[in-house]
């Protein structure tokens, strides 16, 4: 028998194996970055303890597989979170005050830093903001004139919390040369008034890119540093891995650079590569050529497609129009082009992950997946991201094909109990009642993976676990509970952040504790499946292991 590098002894172990809920303290043998064995202390020591084997006493702590954030944007987020965090601002007066203060700092050359901790703030000469709640506008259209006076001529670009919508000031529109509507190959829109003049609201990436193109870019070294620190911070909440859902060639280059320097990547990553309707034949060929790119702790091999936008602006694709008569168009000009993209990249050996928020976006994505057998040969089944409102028949279709529903339950934080938020108002009570119905997905037998969508929601996985079991704000004991029947048990939530997330990205040897599995682990002060949801949001993670290498965390 191979001698272990070390043995963790006296731990309560949640293996995530079906039927294994042994509460007794056990021991775990680790060697060569893999799990060698699990069992009672005496048998594990007898089988795996050698002359150089170290013993790590667990003192009754709980060990789970390392958590995996199934959907996040750690590198793009380091760039997009430049400027001021507008989260917590609840009305237009508060927004104007924050912008006036930031504009003054920009004029004085002392703009504040970003929430990602990078040594950069608003781009030189510009005000940038992010995490803006649609509710700030109290149902009124987003318009540049609402913020122009506060800015006093300083150009500004503000991102709503979902990064699908931006508000540009009049000066920013002028600098970017945006004077009216434009035609895009996707569902992006420069919103204009009755006279054809742009209002400042920019829906989806293609619409706000002309403004971003006129702003100073983040220094590559600063981006690398910000991304490295964001990734390292993941470990403090038990995360040892994640799936990046916005990648491109530069993303893979950056992962390669981090992995090849110092101690390497601090977490294990899979990065999808974006494919949008605007991409040329040559660009798509270049993406196909990179399917096999990988390093010690990262790999590509996944394509990210988009079926729609977001509900809040009428860009989520629905079976029936929303309350404002919108929501009847998908992201691609022709749905057959989306299906052709699915076929193209499935044939090239990629797994496909599709952003689909509205119910029809989900249904049409399932249909496109059905046309290719739902997976590339030898690859994981294609997956769907977000699924914010699901038609019951499509829940069943997910289960039939084994398509993973990759959900981000902390997105519910922007809802308002009386249904007056833009998301619920547009959908109406019936469709809003199907919100993020993770419980229904599991009851139907479909796979579920959980994540944050950072920087849209907190990267702290404990917050995500808490939202899954509470469906209300953690710590707000009297807070409104959204769709109580959709709450998950602690065990189900943990599965979504471990085994479910691992299988969603096609990694059978992650998200589980068994002989032969990779030794990515989290050590908890208490059992995360048994503490209440409010305590779970702050449950101490004592340590994490990546490839069997331990990192201690402050309790």
C-alpha positions as CSV (number, residue, x, y, z in Angstrom):
1,X,0.0,0.0,0.0
2,X,1.3,3.5,-0.9
3,X,2.3,5.5,2.1
4,X,0.4,8.8,2.5
5,X,2.0,12.2,2.5
6,X,-0.3,13.0,5.4
7,X,-3.4,11.8,7.2
8,X,-6.2,14.0,8.4
9,X,-7.5,12.4,11.6
10,X,-10.6,12.9,13.7
11,X,-12.8,14.7,11.2
12,X,-16.4,14.5,10.3
13,X,-16.3,13.8,6.6
14,X,-19.0,14.7,4.1
15,X,-17.9,12.6,1.1
16,X,-20.8,13.6,-1.2
17,X,-21.1,10.0,-2.1
18,X,-24.7,8.8,-2.3
19,X,-25.9,7.2,0.9
20,X,-22.8,8.2,2.9
21,X,-23.8,10.2,6.0
22,X,-21.6,8.6,8.6
23,X,-21.4,11.1,11.5
24,X,-18.5,9.4,13.3
25,X,-15.0,11.0,13.2
26,X,-13.0,9.4,10.5
27,X,-9.6,9.7,8.9
28,X,-8.5,10.6,5.4
29,X,-5.2,9.6,3.7
30,X,-3.7,11.9,1.1
31,X,-0.8,11.2,-1.2
32,X,0.4,12.8,-4.4
33,X,-2.4,15.3,-4.4
34,X,-5.0,12.5,-4.4
35,X,-7.2,10.8,-1.8
36,X,-5.8,7.4,-1.0
37,X,-8.4,6.1,1.5
38,X,-11.1,7.0,4.0
39,X,-12.1,5.1,7.1
40,X,-11.7,4.8,10.9
41,X,-8.4,6.1,12.3
42,X,-6.9,2.8,13.1
43,X,-7.4,1.2,9.7
44,X,-6.2,4.3,7.8
45,X,-3.1,4.6,9.9
46,X,-2.3,0.9,9.5
47,X,-2.8,1.0,5.8
48,X,-1.3,4.4,4.9
49,X,1.0,5.7,7.6
50,X,4.7,5.5,6.7
51,X,7.8,6.8,8.3
52,X,7.4,10.3,6.8
53,X,3.6,10.5,6.9
54,X,2.4,13.6,8.7
55,X,-0.7,13.6,10.9
56,X,-3.1,16.6,10.7
57,X,-5.5,16.5,13.7
58,X,-8.9,17.7,12.7
59,X,-10.3,18.0,16.3
60,X,-13.8,17.2,15.1
61,X,-14.0,19.7,12.3
62,X,-16.0,18.8,9.2
63,X,-14.3,18.2,5.9
64,X,-16.1,18.5,2.6
65,X,-14.9,18.5,-1.0
66,X,-13.6,21.9,-2.0
67,X,-16.4,24.1,-3.2
68,X,-16.6,25.1,-6.9
69,X,-18.3,28.3,-8.1
70,X,-20.1,27.1,-11.2
71,X,-20.4,30.6,-12.8
72,X,-18.2,33.5,-12.2
73,X,-16.2,36.3,-13.9
74,X,-13.0,36.8,-11.8
75,X,-10.9,38.3,-14.6
76,X,-13.5,40.4,-16.5
77,X,-14.8,41.4,-13.1
78,X,-11.5,42.9,-12.1
79,X,-11.9,45.2,-15.1
80,X,-15.6,45.9,-14.9
81,X,-15.4,46.8,-11.1
82,X,-13.3,49.8,-11.7
83,X,-14.7,52.9,-10.1
84,X,-17.3,53.2,-7.4
85,X,-19.5,50.5,-6.0
86,X,-23.0,51.8,-6.2
87,X,-24.5,48.9,-4.3
88,X,-26.7,50.0,-1.4
89,X,-27.9,53.2,-3.1
90,X,-31.7,53.1,-3.0
91,X,-32.8,56.3,-4.7
92,X,-31.9,58.9,-7.3
93,X,-30.8,61.5,-4.7
94,X,-28.3,59.0,-3.3
95,X,-27.0,58.2,-6.7
96,X,-26.5,61.9,-7.6
97,X,-24.7,62.5,-4.4
98,X,-22.3,59.6,-5.0
99,X,-21.6,60.7,-8.6
100,X,-21.0,64.3,-7.6
101,X,-18.4,63.3,-5.0
102,X,-16.7,60.9,-7.5
103,X,-16.8,63.6,-10.2
104,X,-15.1,66.0,-7.9
105,X,-12.4,63.4,-7.1
106,X,-11.9,62.8,-10.8
107,X,-11.5,66.5,-11.5
108,X,-8.9,66.7,-8.7
109,X,-7.1,63.6,-9.9
110,X,-7.9,61.6,-6.7
111,X,-10.6,59.1,-7.8
112,X,-11.2,56.3,-5.4
113,X,-10.2,52.6,-5.7
114,X,-12.2,49.7,-6.9
115,X,-14.0,47.0,-4.8
116,X,-11.8,44.3,-6.3
117,X,-8.9,45.8,-4.4
118,X,-6.9,46.7,-7.5
119,X,-4.7,49.8,-7.4
120,X,-7.0,51.6,-9.8
121,X,-10.2,53.6,-9.6
122,X,-12.4,55.3,-12.2
123,X,-10.6,55.6,-15.5
124,X,-8.5,58.7,-15.9
125,X,-10.9,61.6,-16.6
126,X,-14.0,59.5,-16.3
127,X,-16.4,58.4,-13.6
128,X,-17.1,54.7,-13.6
129,X,-19.6,53.0,-11.4
130,X,-21.0,49.5,-11.0
131,X,-23.6,47.5,-9.0
132,X,-26.4,50.0,-9.7
133,X,-29.8,48.7,-8.8
134,X,-32.6,49.3,-11.3
135,X,-34.9,50.2,-8.4
136,X,-32.9,53.5,-7.9
137,X,-35.0,54.8,-10.9
138,X,-38.3,53.8,-9.3
139,X,-39.6,52.4,-12.6
140,X,-38.7,55.4,-14.7
141,X,-36.6,55.0,-17.8
142,X,-32.8,55.3,-17.5
143,X,-31.8,58.8,-18.9
144,X,-28.5,60.6,-19.0
145,X,-30.1,63.9,-17.9
146,X,-30.9,62.3,-14.5
147,X,-27.1,62.2,-13.8
148,X,-25.6,65.0,-16.0
149,X,-26.0,67.8,-13.4
150,X,-24.3,65.8,-10.7
151,X,-21.3,65.1,-13.0
152,X,-20.8,68.7,-14.2
153,X,-19.4,67.7,-17.5
154,X,-17.3,64.7,-16.4
155,X,-18.1,61.7,-18.7
156,X,-19.5,58.7,-16.9
157,X,-20.5,55.1,-17.5
158,X,-22.5,53.3,-14.9
159,X,-23.2,49.6,-15.0
160,X,-26.3,48.1,-13.5
161,X,-25.7,45.2,-11.1
162,X,-26.1,42.6,-13.9
163,X,-23.6,44.2,-16.3
164,X,-26.1,43.8,-19.1
165,X,-27.3,47.4,-18.9
166,X,-25.3,50.6,-18.7
167,X,-26.2,54.3,-18.3
168,X,-23.9,56.7,-20.1
169,X,-23.8,60.5,-19.5
170,X,-24.4,62.9,-22.3
171,X,-20.7,63.8,-22.4
172,X,-19.8,60.1,-22.6
173,X,-22.2,59.6,-25.5
174,X,-20.6,62.6,-27.3
175,X,-17.1,61.3,-26.8
176,X,-18.1,57.8,-28.1
177,X,-19.8,59.2,-31.1
178,X,-23.2,57.8,-30.2
179,X,-25.8,60.1,-31.7
180,X,-28.6,57.7,-32.5
181,X,-29.7,54.1,-32.8
182,X,-27.5,51.5,-34.4
183,X,-28.1,48.0,-35.9
184,X,-26.3,45.1,-34.2
185,X,-26.1,41.5,-35.1
186,X,-27.4,40.6,-31.6
187,X,-30.1,42.0,-29.4
188,X,-28.0,44.9,-28.1
189,X,-29.8,48.2,-28.2
190,X,-28.9,51.9,-27.9
191,X,-32.2,53.2,-26.5
192,X,-33.5,56.4,-28.2
193,X,-36.4,58.7,-27.5
194,X,-39.2,59.6,-29.8
195,X,-36.9,62.0,-31.7
196,X,-34.2,59.4,-32.2
197,X,-31.9,61.0,-29.7
198,X,-30.0,58.4,-27.4
199,X,-31.3,58.5,-23.9
200,X,-28.1,57.1,-22.4
201,X,-29.4,53.6,-21.7
202,X,-27.3,51.0,-23.4
203,X,-28.6,47.5,-23.4
204,X,-26.1,44.6,-23.7
205,X,-22.4,44.5,-24.6
206,X,-22.4,45.6,-28.2
207,X,-24.3,48.8,-27.2
208,X,-21.9,49.9,-24.5
209,X,-18.6,48.8,-26.2
210,X,-18.3,52.1,-28.1
211,X,-18.1,53.9,-24.8
212,X,-15.7,51.5,-23.2
213,X,-13.5,51.8,-26.3
214,X,-12.9,55.5,-25.6
215,X,-11.9,55.0,-22.0
216,X,-8.4,54.3,-20.8
217,X,-7.7,50.5,-20.5
218,X,-6.6,48.9,-17.3
219,X,-2.9,48.4,-17.2
220,X,-2.2,44.6,-17.9
221,X,0.0,44.3,-14.9
222,X,-2.8,45.8,-12.7
223,X,-5.3,43.4,-14.2
224,X,-3.1,40.5,-13.5
225,X,-2.5,41.6,-9.9
226,X,-6.3,42.2,-9.4
227,X,-7.2,38.8,-10.8
228,X,-4.6,37.0,-8.8
229,X,-5.9,38.6,-5.6
230,X,-9.5,37.9,-6.4
231,X,-8.7,34.2,-7.1
232,X,-6.6,33.9,-3.9
233,X,-9.5,35.3,-1.9
234,X,-11.9,32.6,-3.0
235,X,-10.2,30.1,-0.7
236,X,-11.4,31.9,2.5
237,X,-15.0,30.7,1.9
238,X,-14.1,27.1,1.0
239,X,-13.8,27.6,-2.7
240,X,-11.0,25.6,-4.5
241,X,-12.3,26.0,-8.0
242,X,-14.7,27.6,-10.4
243,X,-15.9,28.1,-14.0
244,X,-15.1,31.4,-15.7
245,X,-18.0,32.3,-18.0
246,X,-16.7,35.1,-20.1
247,X,-13.3,34.0,-21.5
248,X,-11.3,34.7,-24.6
249,X,-7.8,34.1,-25.8
250,X,-6.5,36.8,-23.4
251,X,-8.2,35.1,-20.5
252,X,-6.4,31.8,-21.3
253,X,-3.1,33.7,-21.6
254,X,-3.6,35.3,-18.2
255,X,-4.4,32.0,-16.6
256,X,-1.3,30.5,-18.2
257,X,0.8,33.4,-16.9
258,X,-0.5,33.1,-13.3
259,X,-0.2,29.3,-13.3
260,X,3.3,29.5,-14.6
261,X,4.5,31.9,-11.9
262,X,5.3,31.5,-8.2
263,X,3.1,28.9,-6.6
264,X,0.7,28.8,-9.5
265,X,-3.0,29.4,-9.6
266,X,-4.5,29.5,-6.1
267,X,-7.7,27.7,-7.3
268,X,-8.6,25.3,-10.1
269,X,-10.3,26.8,-13.1
270,X,-12.2,26.0,-16.2
271,X,-12.6,28.9,-18.6
272,X,-15.4,29.1,-21.3
273,X,-14.7,31.2,-24.4
274,X,-17.4,33.6,-25.5
275,X,-18.9,33.2,-29.0
276,X,-21.3,36.0,-30.1
277,X,-23.3,36.6,-33.4
278,X,-20.8,39.3,-34.3
279,X,-17.8,36.9,-34.5
280,X,-16.4,36.3,-37.9
281,X,-15.6,33.0,-39.5
282,X,-11.9,33.6,-38.8
283,X,-12.5,34.5,-35.2
284,X,-14.6,31.3,-34.6
285,X,-11.9,29.2,-36.3
286,X,-9.3,30.7,-33.9
287,X,-11.5,29.8,-31.0
288,X,-11.9,26.2,-32.2
289,X,-8.2,25.9,-32.5
290,X,-7.8,26.5,-28.7
291,X,-10.0,23.7,-27.5
292,X,-7.1,21.8,-26.0
293,X,-5.4,24.7,-24.1
294,X,-4.7,23.7,-20.5
295,X,-2.3,24.0,-17.7
296,X,-1.7,22.4,-14.3
297,X,-4.7,24.0,-12.7
298,X,-6.7,25.4,-15.6
299,X,-8.2,24.3,-18.9
300,X,-10.5,25.6,-21.7
301,X,-12.8,23.4,-23.8
302,X,-16.0,25.2,-23.1
303,X,-18.0,27.6,-25.3
304,X,-20.2,30.3,-23.8
305,X,-23.3,31.3,-25.9
306,X,-26.1,33.7,-25.2
307,X,-29.8,33.0,-25.8
308,X,-31.1,36.3,-24.4
309,X,-30.4,39.3,-22.2
310,X,-32.1,40.2,-18.9
311,X,-35.7,40.5,-17.8
312,X,-35.3,43.9,-16.2
313,X,-34.9,45.7,-19.5
314,X,-37.2,43.6,-21.6
315,X,-34.3,41.6,-23.2
316,X,-35.1,38.3,-21.5
317,X,-36.7,36.0,-24.1
318,X,-40.2,34.8,-23.0
319,X,-42.9,32.6,-24.4
320,X,-45.3,35.5,-23.8
321,X,-44.6,39.2,-23.8
322,X,-43.8,40.9,-20.5
323,X,-45.9,43.6,-18.9
324,X,-44.4,46.2,-21.3
325,X,-45.0,44.2,-24.4
326,X,-41.3,43.2,-24.6
327,X,-39.4,40.0,-24.3
328,X,-40.3,38.3,-27.6
329,X,-36.9,38.3,-29.2
330,X,-33.8,36.1,-28.7
331,X,-30.2,37.3,-28.6
332,X,-29.3,36.1,-32.1
333,X,-30.9,37.7,-35.2
334,X,-32.1,34.3,-36.3
335,X,-32.4,31.3,-34.0
336,X,-31.1,29.0,-36.6
337,X,-27.8,30.8,-36.4
338,X,-27.7,30.0,-32.7
339,X,-28.4,26.3,-33.4
340,X,-25.7,26.3,-36.1
341,X,-23.2,27.7,-33.5
342,X,-24.2,24.9,-31.2
343,X,-23.6,22.3,-33.9
344,X,-20.3,23.9,-35.0
345,X,-18.7,23.9,-31.6
346,X,-20.2,20.6,-30.5
347,X,-18.6,19.0,-33.6
348,X,-15.3,20.6,-32.6
349,X,-15.5,18.8,-29.2
350,X,-16.5,21.7,-26.9
351,X,-19.0,21.6,-24.1
352,X,-21.4,24.4,-24.4
353,X,-22.8,26.7,-21.7
354,X,-25.6,29.0,-22.7
355,X,-26.8,32.1,-20.9
356,X,-30.6,31.7,-20.9
357,X,-32.7,33.8,-18.4
358,X,-36.2,33.9,-19.8
359,X,-38.4,30.8,-20.1
360,X,-38.4,30.7,-23.9
361,X,-34.6,31.2,-23.9
362,X,-34.3,28.1,-21.8
363,X,-36.7,26.1,-24.0
364,X,-35.1,27.1,-27.3
365,X,-31.7,26.3,-25.9
366,X,-32.8,22.8,-24.9
367,X,-34.2,22.4,-28.4
368,X,-30.9,23.4,-30.0
369,X,-29.0,21.0,-27.7
370,X,-31.4,18.2,-28.6
371,X,-30.4,18.7,-32.3
372,X,-26.8,17.6,-31.4
373,X,-27.6,14.9,-28.8
374,X,-26.9,17.4,-26.0
375,X,-23.2,16.8,-25.8
376,X,-20.0,16.5,-27.9
377,X,-18.5,13.0,-28.1
378,X,-16.7,12.2,-24.9
379,X,-17.5,15.6,-23.3
380,X,-19.8,16.7,-20.5
381,X,-23.5,17.3,-21.3
382,X,-24.1,20.9,-22.4
383,X,-25.4,23.1,-19.7
384,X,-27.6,26.2,-19.3
385,X,-26.8,29.2,-17.1
386,X,-29.1,31.4,-15.0
387,X,-32.6,30.0,-15.8
388,X,-34.4,32.7,-13.8
389,X,-37.9,31.7,-14.8
390,X,-38.7,28.2,-16.1
391,X,-41.8,26.8,-17.7
392,X,-42.7,23.5,-16.0
393,X,-42.4,21.5,-19.2
394,X,-38.8,22.7,-19.6
395,X,-37.9,21.6,-16.1
396,X,-38.9,18.1,-17.2
397,X,-36.9,18.4,-20.4
398,X,-33.8,19.3,-18.4
399,X,-34.2,16.1,-16.5
400,X,-34.8,13.9,-19.5
401,X,-31.6,15.0,-21.2
402,X,-29.4,15.4,-18.0
403,X,-28.8,19.1,-18.8
404,X,-27.4,20.9,-15.8
405,X,-29.3,23.9,-14.6
406,X,-26.5,26.3,-13.4
407,X,-28.2,28.8,-11.1
408,X,-27.1,31.8,-9.0
409,X,-29.5,32.1,-6.2
410,X,-28.0,35.2,-4.6
411,X,-29.5,37.1,-7.6
412,X,-32.7,37.1,-5.6
413,X,-31.3,39.8,-3.4
414,X,-32.5,42.5,-5.8
415,X,-36.1,41.4,-5.6
416,X,-38.7,43.4,-3.6
417,X,-41.2,41.5,-1.5
418,X,-44.2,43.3,-3.0
419,X,-43.2,42.4,-6.6
420,X,-42.5,46.0,-7.5
421,X,-39.0,45.4,-8.7
422,X,-38.5,45.6,-12.5
423,X,-37.8,41.8,-12.8
424,X,-41.1,40.8,-11.1
425,X,-43.2,43.6,-12.5
426,X,-42.3,42.7,-16.0
427,X,-42.9,39.0,-15.5
428,X,-46.1,39.2,-13.5
429,X,-47.1,37.0,-10.6
430,X,-47.4,33.7,-12.4
431,X,-43.9,33.7,-14.0
432,X,-42.3,35.4,-11.0
433,X,-43.5,32.6,-8.8
434,X,-41.2,30.3,-10.9
435,X,-38.2,32.3,-9.9
436,X,-34.9,30.4,-9.6
437,X,-36.8,27.2,-8.9
438,X,-33.9,25.1,-7.8
439,X,-36.1,22.8,-5.7
440,X,-38.3,22.0,-8.6
441,X,-35.3,21.2,-10.7
442,X,-34.0,18.7,-8.2
443,X,-37.4,17.1,-7.6
444,X,-37.7,16.6,-11.4
445,X,-34.3,14.8,-11.3
446,X,-32.3,17.3,-13.3
447,X,-28.7,18.2,-12.3
448,X,-28.2,21.4,-10.4
449,X,-25.0,23.5,-10.1
450,X,-24.7,26.6,-8.0
451,X,-22.5,29.7,-8.3
452,X,-22.3,33.4,-7.7
453,X,-21.9,35.2,-11.1
454,X,-19.4,37.4,-9.3
455,X,-19.1,40.4,-9.5
456,X,-22.9,40.5,-9.8
457,X,-23.2,38.8,-6.4
458,X,-20.7,38.1,-3.6
459,X,-17.9,35.6,-4.4
460,X,-18.3,34.2,-0.8
461,X,-19.6,30.8,-1.4
462,X,-21.1,30.7,2.1
463,X,-23.5,33.5,1.1
464,X,-24.5,31.5,-1.9
465,X,-25.2,28.4,0.3
466,X,-27.2,30.6,2.7
467,X,-29.4,32.0,-0.1
468,X,-30.0,28.5,-1.3
469,X,-31.4,27.3,2.0
470,X,-33.1,30.5,3.1
471,X,-34.2,32.3,0.0
472,X,-34.0,35.5,1.9
473,X,-31.3,37.9,3.0
474,X,-29.0,36.0,5.5
475,X,-29.2,37.7,8.9
476,X,-32.6,39.2,8.3
477,X,-34.6,36.8,10.4
478,X,-37.9,38.6,9.7
479,X,-37.1,39.0,6.0
480,X,-39.4,38.0,3.2
481,X,-38.9,34.4,2.0
482,X,-39.2,34.0,-1.8
483,X,-40.9,30.8,-2.9
484,X,-40.5,28.8,0.3
485,X,-41.2,25.5,-1.5
486,X,-38.0,26.1,-3.6
487,X,-35.7,26.2,-0.6
488,X,-32.9,23.6,-0.6
489,X,-31.6,21.5,2.3
490,X,-28.1,22.2,3.5
491,X,-27.0,18.9,1.9
492,X,-28.6,19.8,-1.5
493,X,-27.0,23.3,-1.4
494,X,-23.6,21.8,-0.6
495,X,-24.0,19.3,-3.5
496,X,-24.7,22.1,-5.9
497,X,-21.5,23.9,-4.9
498,X,-19.4,20.7,-5.0
499,X,-20.4,17.5,-6.8
500,X,-23.1,19.2,-9.0
501,X,-20.6,22.0,-10.1
502,X,-17.9,19.4,-10.8
503,X,-20.1,17.2,-12.9
504,X,-21.5,20.2,-14.7
505,X,-18.0,21.0,-16.0
506,X,-17.2,17.3,-16.7
507,X,-14.8,16.6,-13.8
508,X,-15.7,13.3,-12.2
509,X,-12.7,13.3,-9.8
510,X,-13.6,16.6,-8.2
511,X,-16.4,17.6,-5.8
512,X,-16.3,14.2,-4.0
513,X,-14.2,12.5,-1.4
514,X,-13.3,9.0,-2.4
515,X,-10.1,7.0,-3.2
516,X,-8.5,8.4,-6.4
517,X,-10.3,11.7,-6.3
518,X,-8.2,15.0,-6.4
519,X,-7.5,16.2,-2.9
520,X,-9.3,19.6,-3.1
521,X,-10.9,20.0,0.3
522,X,-12.5,22.5,2.7
523,X,-12.3,22.2,6.5
524,X,-15.2,23.8,8.4
525,X,-15.6,24.7,12.0
526,X,-19.0,23.0,12.0
527,X,-20.9,20.9,9.5
528,X,-22.3,23.2,6.8
529,X,-25.2,20.9,6.1
530,X,-26.4,21.1,9.7
531,X,-26.0,24.8,10.8
532,X,-28.9,27.1,10.1
533,X,-28.7,29.3,7.0
534,X,-28.0,32.5,8.9
535,X,-25.0,31.0,10.6
536,X,-23.9,29.3,7.4
537,X,-23.3,32.7,5.8
538,X,-20.5,33.3,8.3
539,X,-19.4,29.7,9.2
540,X,-15.6,29.7,9.6
541,X,-13.6,27.8,7.0
542,X,-10.5,26.7,8.9
543,X,-8.4,25.5,6.0
544,X,-8.6,24.4,2.4
545,X,-6.5,21.9,0.5
546,X,-5.7,22.2,-3.2
547,X,-3.9,19.2,-4.8
548,X,-3.4,18.1,-1.2
549,X,-1.6,21.4,-0.3
550,X,-3.0,23.0,2.8
551,X,-3.8,26.7,3.3
552,X,-4.9,27.8,6.7
553,X,-7.5,30.5,7.2
554,X,-8.3,32.7,10.1
555,X,-11.2,31.5,12.1
